[in-house]
Amino acid sequence: MDMHISELRGQVSCVRLSGRLDAAAADELGVRFTAATASQGRPAVVDMAQVDFLASMGLRLLISSARALASRGQKMALFGATDMTLETLQNASIDKIVPVVATQDEALAAVST
């Protein structure tokens, strides 16, 4: 699992994930992912376009970061998920906690409201 962090519009953290977000990857990336999202205290968007597998521990990482951001008055959105990853997200009802949208622009709009 690879993770790249950048800024969008100078005020939104963007995390781009690629590979398998399984238990091992969630454990390996957990601290860095949390630091790039929840610890920043600003909105975050997560690019899921290159995630080819999503396991329960990966879902847990996404949910815990989204909740930590919400406790700080900020939002997180996921975007670009492939059909298989999107199905996993929908089955887990993660969209009740964090917006799941198709594009980066939609994700930016979701965290700006």
N, C-alpha and C positions, 0 to 999 in steps of 0.2 A: 504494500500500500504506500503510495506516495501522496504527499500533501504539500501544496504550494500556497503561500499566504501573500496577499496583496491588499492594497487599498483601492476603493472605488469612490470617485467623487470626493476624495480627501477625508471622508468621514464614515465610510462603511468598510468593515473588514470583509474580505472575500477569501474563502478557503476553497481551493480546488482539490478534490480528491480523485485518485485514480487507483484502480485495482480492487482487491477484495476487502471489504470492510467486515471482516469476521472477528471472532474473539481475540485472536492474536494481534490483528491490526488495531483493534480498539484499545487493547492494552498498551501496545507500542506507541500509539498516537495520542492517547488520552490526555496526557498533561499538555502536550503541544497544542492539541485541538482546543482544549479548554482555555489555554492562554491566548489563543488567536481569536476566540469568540467571547466567551463569558467574561473573562478577566479584563477585556478591553473597555467594557462599559459603554459600548457603542453598538449600533446595529451591525448585524452580520448576515452575509448570504453565503450559502454553501453550494458549490457547483458539483452536482452528482453525475454529470454526463459520462464520466469515465469509470464510474463504479460499476463493476460487473457482477458483484455479489454482495448482498447485505444480510448479515446475520443479526440475531437478537442483541448481542453485545454492541454491535454497531448502532442499532436503533437506540439502545440505552444511552450511548454516548451522545447522539444527536438530541435526544429528549432532555437529558440532564443539562446540556449546555443551553438549550432553548429556555428551560425553566430558570436556570441561573441568570440568563440575560433578562428574562421577564421580571425577576425579582429586583433588578436594577433599573426597571422601567424601559428596557430596550427590547427589540424584536430580532428574531432570526427567521430566515426563509430558505427553503431548499429549492433548487431549480435544475432543470436539464436532465432529470432522471430517465434512464432507458425504460422501456416497457416492463422488463422483468423487475428492475429496482422499484419502479413506480408501483407495481402490483404489491410488492412487499410493504412499501410505505402505506398504501391504502388499506391492506389487510390488517396492519397494525394500528390503523386510525390515527396515524401521526399527524394528519392534517387538522385534527382537533386541537393540537398543541402548537404546531408550527406550520405556516403556509407552505404548500408544495405547489410550485408553479412551473411553467414550461421554460421561460426565458429569464435571462439575467435582468432585463428591464422590468419584467413583472416582479421579480424578487426585490429589486430596488424599490419599486412602488409599494410592495407589501410591507417593507420595513420602515418606510417613510410616513406611513399613516398613523 
